[in-house]
Amino acid sequence: MATTADVPLKDYRNIGIIAHIDAGKTTTTEGILYRTGINHKIGEVRGDGDGATTDWMAQEKERGITITSAAVTCFWKGHKINIIDTPGHIDFTAEVERSLRVLDGAVTVFDGKMGVEAQSETVWRQANKYGVPRICFINKINQTGGDFYKSLQSIHTRLSKNALPVHLPIGFEKDINGLVDLVEMKAYTYTDYTDKALVEGEIPADMLEKATNARALLVEAAVEAEDELMDKFFEGGVDAITTEELKRGLRKRVLAGDFYLVSGGDGRGVIVEKLLDIMTDYLPSPLDVDAIWGTNPKTGDEVSRKPDEKEPMAALAFKLATDPFVGKLIFVRVYSGKLTAGSYVLNTTTGEKERVGRIVRMHADKREEIDSVSAGDIAAVVGLKGTFTGHTLTDPAHPIALESIVFPDPPVSIAVEPKTKADQEKMGIALQRLAEEDPTFRVHTDEETGQTIMSGMGELHLDILIDRMKREFNVEANVGEPQVAFRETIRGTAEVQGKHAKQSGGRGQYGDVWVRFEPNESGKGFEFIDEIKGGVVPQEYRMPVQKGILETLNGGVIAGYPVVDVKATLYDGSYHDVDSSELAFSLAGAIAAREGIKQAKPVLLEPVMRVEVTTPEDFMGDIIGDLNSRRGRIDAMEDLMGGAKLIKAFVPLASMFGYTGDIRSMSQGRAASTMELAQYEEVPPNVAAEIIEKRSSK
């Protein structure tokens, strides 16, 4: 078998497997590992066996879903492939986000019985956001209801018209026994999906015309990549383009990021070899990706790094995992230079130097120790104490800060408390470790109640974290009901005085400010503007005013929820030569904030979720009625494969707890839903009054 040292950088592939939940990402990854000789059998995603390689957590084995992105390395025909199998469930969307940030290409897997599903669209949008070239694999087309052509049509309708088959299946449903390769114009068949090898042969006579027409479309798409090919095509037609030229043109089109090749088959089977071929033929190597840009933290100038071992070292930490044997593992993508075990690196995000202990190549949860990792490669580092997701590691002599990864704020919270005194300390350590690993999981203490509050992306997300706390850290905890992360904001403007004056014998306290509060643009957060002229409030007291205002806004004014999207302008005030202090002006700012927000038409905001429900037509009326009763707005309805319907709606999160169970009982278990945060919206006055009353009675 090849080793990393034997493989030139042009033959590296860093690839993510992305898809909707249950499309077969993990099974396809298992098929790839089996066919490349890494595994000697294919693990089952569900069942009592050893389980899939990349679903190594107990919770993943039990639920049959992927929760964390697992990294595996394999070799195929002289190429080295780093694969990350990402989760499909919407609650773990951050795992997909951070994986796509560091990957060069992706394979989007679709369930051939369902076509494009709700989460397929989400991961497709994420791949677009990071400009990741991808190919499509329509899985499960050999199962009852599986249909390659209908699934392809759903890709055209819902994702992109620029998706063309590079392979056509031979047979239909359970009779599928191979595919036609449209580039080589050959058939590859098998008698059973577990066959050791594909049999090359002639294209079946009844498929020749279809294959010829499909190849002509591929040629037309390929020649758009180069003027030279286009001229040749106009002169001599389809037959003038050689197989090598067709491959070259198609590769250029795929690398441009807006054209996609489509294959299909059984992700467990021998057909995966043809998927591996198109992964290595058409997806980018690190050399195909542009130089990465960042800023010099000392000068602020823009600087770039090429994927070259001779360049100064630059790497991005994209994931953190706690390993029971070696402790904290930091997954890094090295963009330039070479990261060596035992060397010192600069974390430009924190400004601290760190020593690289050991470097390991990960095979899901197994480790292989290596001396170094070079440009274009992915590995895990042991021994970095202050490095977390999104941090940049560089050569101390040539620093660069790469763009970090931005994660959404978690909308769901629960209160959690240890069952016994012994669990108290363990729970603190467990929560800290889990929060380090997962940037969409936050923990804080409610100052009023003293409760520990966990916040996450959804009920399943928090459920998994509680389960991990119990199994990995042996912490027994009592868990409260899920709570919504409400926010407050203002709709009007107010100009108020904040004055703090106390005289108690000796030196007093005096701070006096005038502040204007007005709405800021949605999503802009808090903005402080200093309009003081002539020193009526000395420079050294203006920052404490900002601090006092911000602390008050974070604690909430009308219902105790953080106040967002507010502009505060300090425009006047007065001070006392002896009695003024930073504390006095901080308190004056706090008084102004409390009064100003109350006068500026405060409102409550709530997270509204983008909900997508897939259901048989029989239950559509009940589901729409139920969504309406939850204060939902129906946004769109679409027809899907197999007579199913897709309902898109916006529904307040407060109405959606327990929805998964409700929809199952409403549809006899046949409907499914996904949910993701869309935006924050104003709570209707009658609902807001109830929420405020509840908070004040606590």
Beta strands, then each sheet from edge to edge (+ up, - down):
strand 1: 12-19
strand 2: 70-76
strand 3: 79-85
strand 4: 105-111
strand 5: 134-139
strand 6: 163-165
strand 7: 167-170
strand 8: 178-181
strand 9: 186-189
strand 10: 199-201
strand 11: 260-265
strand 12: 292-295
strand 13: 302-305
strand 14: 314-323
strand 15: 327-336
strand 16: 338-340
strand 17: 344-347
strand 18: 352-355
strand 19: 358-363
strand 20: 366-370
strand 21: 372-374
strand 22: 378-382
strand 23: 392-394
strand 24: 401-402
strand 25: 412-418
strand 26: 442-445
strand 27: 452-456
strand 28: 477-479
strand 29: 483-484
strand 30: 487-490
strand 31: 494-502
strand 32: 509-519
strand 33: 526-530
strand 34: 566-574
strand 35: 602-616
strand 36: 633-639
strand 37: 644-652
strand 38: 672-682
sheet 1: 2+ 3- 1- 4- 5- 11- 6-
sheet 2: 7+ 8- 9+ 10-
sheet 3: 13+ 12- 24+
sheet 4: 18+ 17- 23+ 14- 15+ 22- 19+ 20-
sheet 5: 16+ 21-
sheet 6: 26+ 27- 25+ 28-
sheet 7: 26+ 27- 25+ 29-
sheet 8: 30+ 35- 37+ 36-
sheet 9: 30+ 35- 38+
sheet 10: 31+ 32- 34+ 33+
end
